[in-house]
Amino acid sequence: MLKGAIARRYAQAIFEIGRKQNTLDRTLDDVREIARLFAHRKLAYLLREPKIPVQRKETAIRQALASKVLPTSLNLALLVVQRELVDLMQNIARELEQLVLDDKNQAIAQVTTATKLDEAQFTLVKKALEGRTGKTILMQTKVEPGILGGVIARVGDQIIDGSVRYRLAALQQQLLTGVASSNADLPLARDTMEQPTSVVSNGSDATAGAPVLTSQEPETDNVKPKQRAKPRRKQKK
């Protein structure tokens, strides 16, 4: 928790500098490059080793980054090394990315489909997600045949699951729940299983929720049963 707060503070600081200097996009690219470099095995060992002097570490950073990044981005890298926060560089990059997205009212959507989307489908899903989130969506697509059909979209912490696999699982759960809640101790009669059922879905594969299972009850005649005649009381003589 503390590390997350530290990463957000550093990201916020470099974000404000980038916004004031109108270099937000360049700053984000720089911070991503620094995070990638700090993850390199040989350099990561050098930066983490407490026995290696800080001056040697700073020299290595300057040689690797001075010609590639802005002076403010280089200062961030040096400060992180000086304060022994190398392990937080990946978190700082992620926090900065989110700050930049929020500033532009954008969101990244990780979209999974059973088959590759064509251009029309890509545009349709993108517009649907933008309408749902109110943000400009940056699509990242992935193909996973195991979902059978439909779309799974992750936008931040929100997951929109409109896959066929999800709807089948939801239907199975509804069936099992229905059986468990009615006469669970009795065996299921044959004629009960053969009653017709209808599945109602509320949309296309991209946005449909779980199906709703409804059973069709047999009709009954509107004939009231005959009432038994009340026995006459014997009159007292």
N, C-alpha and C positions, 0 to 999 in steps of 0.2 A: 504494500500500500504506500509506504514511504517512498520507495523507488519510483512508483508511478507519479507521485506528486512532484518529485524532483524533475523527472523527464518532462512533465507538462510545463513546469516553470521555465526550463531552458528553451523548450519549443516556443513558448509564448514570447520570450525575450527576443529570439531571433526572428519570429514572425512579425513583431512590431517594427523591428529594424527594416525588414524587407518591405513592409507596407509603406513605411515612411520614405524609403529610397526608391519605391516603385520597382523592386526587384524580387517580388515574391516567387514567381515561377523559377527564376534562376537560383534563388536561395534554396528552394525545395529540391531542385536537381542537385545542388551542391551537398546538401545534408544527406540525401540518399547516397551520393557517391562516397561521402565520409563514412557512413554506416557500412556500406559494402566493403570499403577498404579496411575498416576496423575488424571486420569479420574474417579477413584473410588470415590463414593459420599462422604464417611466419610473423606477420606484423602484430597480430593479436598477442602472440607469445611475448614479443618485444615490449609491447605497451603494458602488459599485465605483470611482467616480472619486476618485483619490488627492488631487486638488487641492481637493476640497470639504472644509471643516473637519468634524471628527468631531461637534462640537456641533450642526451643522446636520443631520447624519444622524440623530443621537439624537432631535432635536426631531421630525423626520419620522416616526420609528418610534413615538414616544410618541403623536403625534397619530393615527396609524393604528391603534394596538393597545391603548392604555391602557384604553379602555372595553370591550374585547372579550375580553381574556385575563387570566389570573391574574397577580398580581405576579411570581411566580417565573418564569412563562413570558415575561413582558416583560423580566425581567432576563437571561434566556437570549438573547433577541433583541439586546439592547443589548451584551452581552458578545461575541456573534458579530461584531457590527459593529465594535466597538472593536478586536478582534484580527484584523480583516480576513479573516474566515472565511465571508463571505457565500455563496460558492460551495458550501460544505459543508452548507448548511441542508437541502437536499433529502435528503442522505445521513443527516443527524441524524434527520430525520423517519422515514425508512425503518428505521433502526436502533432507534429508540424503538418503532415499531410492532411490530417483531419481539420486542422485550423484553416488551411488554405481552401479545402472543399467547402467548409461552412461559410467562409468569406465570399465564395462565389455562388453560394446556394446550389452546390452540386453534391451528388452522392454516387458512390461506386456500387453497382449492382453485379453480383456474381450470379450469372444465370446458367442453369444446367438444363439441358434438353436431351431427349432420347436420340434425336438426329440433328444434324447441323441445320441451323436456321438459314433460310434464304433471306434475301434483302427485304422482302415484304414482311416476313415474319419477324425479322429483327426490328424493323421499324414499329410494328404493331406492339411487340412486347415492351419496347422502350417507351412508347407513348402511354401504355397502360401503367407502367411503373411511375412515370412522371406524373400522371394524373393522381395516382395513389399517394405519392410522397410529397408532391408540390415542389420537387427539385428537378434540376437538369440531371439526367441519369447518364453516367459513363458505364457502358456495358462491357463486362468481361464474360465471355461465353465459354462453356465447356460441354462436351458431349459425353453422356453416360447412358448407354442403352438399358441399363438395369432399372431405370425409372419407368420404362415401358411406353410412356407418352406424357404429354403435358409439359409443364414448366415448373422448376423450382428456382426461386429467386431469393438471394440474401442481400439485403440492403442494410448495412450496419448491423445492429443487433436483431433486426426484424427478418423473419423467414416466411416467405409466401410459398406454400407448398400446394401446387395445383397438379401434381403428378398423378398418373393412373395408379402407381404403386401405393401412394398415400390413400387414395380413395378406396382402393380394395381393402387395405388394412383397416380403414375406418368402418367400412361395411362389415367386415368380419367381427370387429369389436362390438358393433351394434347388435349383430346377430347373437354373439355370445352373451352379451349383457341382457338381451331380451330373454334368452333361455334361462339364464341364472336367476332372473328376477321373478319368474313365474313357475311355481311348482318344481323347484330344483330337485326335490327328492323323488319325483316321479319320472319314469321313462317317457321320452317323447313319443307320442302316438304317431302311427304311420300317416293317418289322414291329416294330422296337423302339419306335417312336413309337406304335404302335397297341396296345401292351400296356396292359391296364386298370390304372388307378391309383385309390387312395382317399385322400381328405383327411380327417384326423381332427382335430377342434378340441376343446379342453379347456374349454369354457365358453360363456357367452352373450356377446353383443356387448360388454357393458360390461366384462368382465374377461378375455375370452379372449386367450390369447397367440398366438404365431405358429403356423400350422397345421403339422402334421407330414406329410410326404409319404411314403407307403409304397407299394412296388410289389408286385404279386402275381406271384410266380414260378410258372411252369408246373410241374405235378406230374410226377414221374419214376417210372417203373416200378421196383419193387424186385426186379429180375432181374439177377443177377450175370452178367457176360459169361463165356462159355466160355473156359476156359484151354486154350492150345495144348498138345498132347501133346509131351512132351520126346522128342527123337530118341534111339533106342537106340544105345548104344555097341557097336561091333563087338568080339566076343570074340577075344582073341589065341589063335592056334593054338599 
